[in-house]
């Protein structure tokens, strides 16, 4: 799978551009590429395949124009399917960055092409990129950079302002001194702590992380397991068949599970199986909120995505478990069942059951059976509305912030409302606050903690003041979790299709915040 | 030392054409004063110049001062390339101090707010090898592993990877670090790169990780899956006991949605297990790929893989059952794919599948459209027929079912196809007499519909040879009679001619061929143009029966076969029939036809005179028939049969060799070691890691072969370049490595003085290019030094390297330099020529296509023709295409075709025609003709032959 080099050659054997992805010396690559054009000439012009193999390498090429070729140099063991995929991308790049594909144009844009080539292949392995991504990578247009540049400018301005003010104060003090005339000169002049020093120096350190309070995106292990979805494929059974066959034929296949036990399964797999249900049927409901609202209370985007998982840990129930759902929801939820679920039955009777000819659940495996989505731009649907009101009072800014729980049936736990603070302006003075607050000085965030917000505690407020501009206090982001789902429904019963008897079940629900931002 | 051949090179850009001379000063000024755009242009220029050999080292400081602090993104990227190519060390191998500044700038870039700047900086660091430079950057690189943007993380992993590979002391905990990273990572690209690093650096850890998430492998992205497969391959390759563990994963990857993964997994599965189930799964996967992928490249390569799979007899048995699936690959329109598929099918077909396969092929034959008589379709049809031919000769049982229905193809518009079918019929009727009757009947039926001369000739031969009963013979005679028309030919033609000309009875001996004056019916003269006469004649010919038409057209090769067939028929008939009268009647008729053909041949009715040799043949037949002794005739029949026997057995042997290309299965001897599947160790399965081997091969660093033979050949390749009494003695060892020639030159100062500024100046003639100029050195008295120079070769031509050595003698005031002229080094093209194989037809086609011919007369002392041929083959590295069978035997002349390819892909054809005079003691005479596409090739090969001829004389 090693791609050695990508090049553009002319039919006459001229190498216009070539970029190597592994170490090789110059005469070697030149020799190989010259040979390519020679081989091309001697080959049958009518042939319908576009690769040439020599003793040592394989060339995969694509004619770009009457006389130009994009050619990839690969090892002979290289995966041709991958190479063709890359080749397509390479030739798209060429057409993208050269207006007309001709020698002169390619020479003009040689560097652009080399930059783009670099994005496609890393150390001889294809990167998973498409044309749009390449374009972004080449443009190098970074939001973070803009933010940091803006910030640096703001700080510079601020520092200049402070300097001016101090200079004025100083001037005043001096004048006063002059008026008073020669009294105790030396000890009266005091420079209130480092004029601009604090602002500038601290900005250098923190430029990168300010304003971006999005946590680094690593997918949690739970998510990885969840994205597996319905794992009812017959593949696994086939594998066993296959392995059995091989064993019968004298091959040796070590059992994986024993190996795992020996090495001590790493914490990866442990976390995946950590949710051991106790009852025969366990229902897990997971919802995620994505919300963007503007500071004036308008709702820009609000989306809830929910999944219902079933974990059947009773061998009898693998095919027969039926879940009866009772929805109290009047809002417009889009429901979607897994293809393996009897859709009709669900729509008519709100019963989740496997299709007559569907595949059964896997024992003890988490299986997603029902998904729902709710999106709205109606402000009344916001679960927790935030009203942040900074008022510019000269050199200080007073910020009033309050929350209101608009959905009384919800209970939100561990709510954290993070308000960004302007850099270099010292600590805020909190005059009034419901709940706790903490200052994250590294990220310059004021975190307002509220352990529970529910119908007993629908509103609360906080007030603080700090030097800054009203714009400095946005975007506010909110984190919370809840064990009540947003969608109002309940599990009526879990019934076994065979016997009609009710089955004991347990249920667990969680509502998580993906992003909840007031801009 | 701008770009030495040893240094790795990542970028090539062609020269810019403007001839404007470059000046360091101008460039410097542009960099100092220009705005960003001007700087970009200048940087591009500098990189161009440096890539094409300029040194420009003085600019480094300017670049660092004025360009490095930039915020412009394009400029930043250009700087990466600039620092990639700039030599980072001084001539003594010490790090240049300026680079420390660069390093600092990159430390800042690694903390840049722009994720793309960070990412590309990290990518650049992958190419940096100097530990001193990397060291201060390590903390920043580490922190980049945790940056929020996947773009940065993924490049950071690669940087860690390469740094660990080259200077592991800088980051000794890299594997742990990356494993930890991998466990946390969510982005597929980052994951892949991290896994890739573990795979190459620490297999144990990679395996642990894989074992932990083996269940999820099926859910990974395709690029990750590919690396997983590679890891499994690598591990199992090293340690065969691990094989069992991963069968499951690999098998489940065979069902991956990405075809690239499936392909790779299949390739790995073969190395993991030899059991029929595994092989079957692999073959199924491959066949699926061949059928479903639309790209011809994929089809061809996968077919090659399948073929490789077949090379093991045990595997072949598994694959034999899947022949029918493979056949659906024939739907592809590309001839190359079809050809490969057919080859493979032929190789796999067995008694059980043969009927089905042949039925399929026959159907394919009839379905392939006749309308579009494209080259491709004809080629495909011929392949199909060849394939059926082989099938039939392997499994004669099926011949009876498919042959009759193939007869229609004899009437195919294309004569080549028809001839191929007839060849098949010839062989079948000869070898399996049971089929004879049916086939002869069918052939007799379609006899009258055949129009092509060549097809007729072959058809006549088959009929003449294989008609065995009275009834058949009389029927064939009847047909022939009909097709030849009225006898005797000359008289009846002249009569017709006369009738055509309105009963004017002045029959002239010469039939008008050009513009002639005619006497018209009313007695006036008229001029008739050649055109109308020709058309009228052509029209007349159209009406004539086929055989007659051909005869009148002057096709006397056909006449010969007709005569042969007639005489064979008559002789066979005589031996079968007791009725003397009918025997004689048949014989008489045959003689009449032959003699009237003879007559026609000598008459002036034909436009071209008939070659005497063909008339001789007719005479011979006539004489054979007229001879009273029946034994002579029978002897002739017997001889022909034997000759055919010999021909066919030779052909089938040849075909077997070509089709399989693999020695026969029956090579196992009784005393061979037996391999027990359970006891087989890893080495027996697959000798070397294909990934690494192919990479090494491609990068050109596999020298195994050379090192083996170096000891004995090294001395042969030493050229003495100056005389022993010259002040400087020089000799060169010429080392040829594919496209490079490396000269290792030993220079010895033979004087008692110190020689200063000894400079070796080399120049080349021909298609050679000096890559690296040797540098100047000083030589102490009686001292010696080794200098290396690299020359690049780009085509096969006799190149010459020449030059001189210039030096100063220390202490002498004279300003002129001393000079020693060197002997020329002739580069031997034989290093580039490899014997190649070519089909006879292709040889002919190329022979007509190639433009350059070099004709040499044989001038040698060799007295035996075979010895001469062998000598030429040996000294030119060419391959003799003429089969040895055709060259054996006592004969006074010899003709052979030779073929070779150069490693640059140039081809050379040669034909040797030799004649041995009667006198035993005289050396052979004749010509050697060389044809090639390029003049250089033809000339240099000719020189080579000339020299080798003479060399032999001196011996």
Interface residues (C-beta under 8 A of the other chain):
Chain A: X1 X2 X4 X7 X13 X14 X15 X16 X17 X18 X19 X20 X21 X22 X23 X24 X25 X26 X27 X28 X29 X30 X31 X32 X33 X34 X35 X38 X39 X41 X42 X46 X47 X48 X49 X50 X51 X54 X55 X56 X57 X60 X73 X74 X75 X76 X77 X78 X79 X80 X81 X82 X84 X85 X107 X110 X111 X114 X115 X118 X122 X123 X125 X126 X127 X128 X129 X137 X140 X142 X144 X145 X147 X148 X149 X207 X208 X212 X214 X216 X217 X218 X219 X223 X224 X227 X228 X235 X236 X238 X239 X242 X243 X245 X246 X249 X250 X251 X252 X253 X254 X256 X259 X260 X263 X265 X266 X267 X268 X269
Chain B: X3 X5 X6 X7 X8 X9 X10 X11 X12 X13 X14 X16 X44 X47 X73 X77 X78 X81 X111 X112 X113 X114 X115 X116 X117 X119 X120 X123 X126 X146 X147 X148 X150 X151 X154 X155 X158 X161 X162 X183 X184 X185 X186 X187 X188 X189 X192 X193 X196 X208 X209 X211 X212 X213 X214 X215 X216 X218 X219 X221 X222 X223 X226 X227 X230 X243 X244 X245 X247 X248 X251 X252 X255 X258 X259 X260 X263 X264 X273 X274 X275 X276 X277 X278 X281 X293 X295 X296 X297 X298 X299 X300 X301 X302 X333 X334 X335 X336 X337 X375 X376 X677 X678 X690 X691 X693 X694 X695 X697 X698 X699 X700 X738 X739 X740 X771 X790 X792 X793 X794 X795 X903 X904 X905 X906 X907 X933
